[in-house]
Amino acid sequence: MISSEEIPTCFNCQKPLPYGKSVKKDLPICQSCFDHIYELERLSLRKLSFDDADHILDNIYLGPEGSAIDLPYLQSLNIDRIVAAATYVVIKFPSELEYMHLHLDDSPQEDLMPHFEPVIAFIQKRPESNVLVHCASGISRSASFVIAYVMKTRGLGYQEGWEFVMSKRSIVYPNAGFKQQLIKYGEICKSKE
């Protein structure tokens, strides 16, 4: 018999797995989260098509991977650097643009903290030109980095930083693990003031 302390939990929602069994043999995940992630992956595997990025503030644009596939569009926005915050993304213009490629999954267990400062430095590198920050959908990973930038440069906490970015791109929604890391990052930034 498995004790309550030994019941495995879903890596995504953190709820106990029914009967202690995972849907996937090599990944502790419940059926509901598996179905949701499968649908997101299915949608992301469709043909990559162009999609606009949103101007957030200063020299930062936030968008999905589709916003990084049209060089004339990027040049029209004076974008010369791209933060690609996902493992499986297309680095389409390596000779024309400067990339920071972060191999990150949209998982609550993914550790973004070591990347916040390098991404902020990359954004601030050339303030006269613009940066596109993207992941697959421009919702969780890339949005978390833009929220971190807003929090640090504006002296805001997580809620205010999230609301600011959300006012510019309404689909911004960091996963639960990223949210906790951003809250902690905000506390670290405040303690340095």
Secondary structure by P-SEA (a helix, b strand, c coil): ccccccccccccccccccccccccccccccaaaaaaaaaaaaaaaccbbbbbbbbcccccccccccccccaaaaaaacccccccccccccccccccccccccccccccccccccaaaaaaaaaaccccbbbbbbccccccaaaaaaaaaaaaaacccaaaaaaaaaaacccccccaaaaaaaaaaaaaaaaac
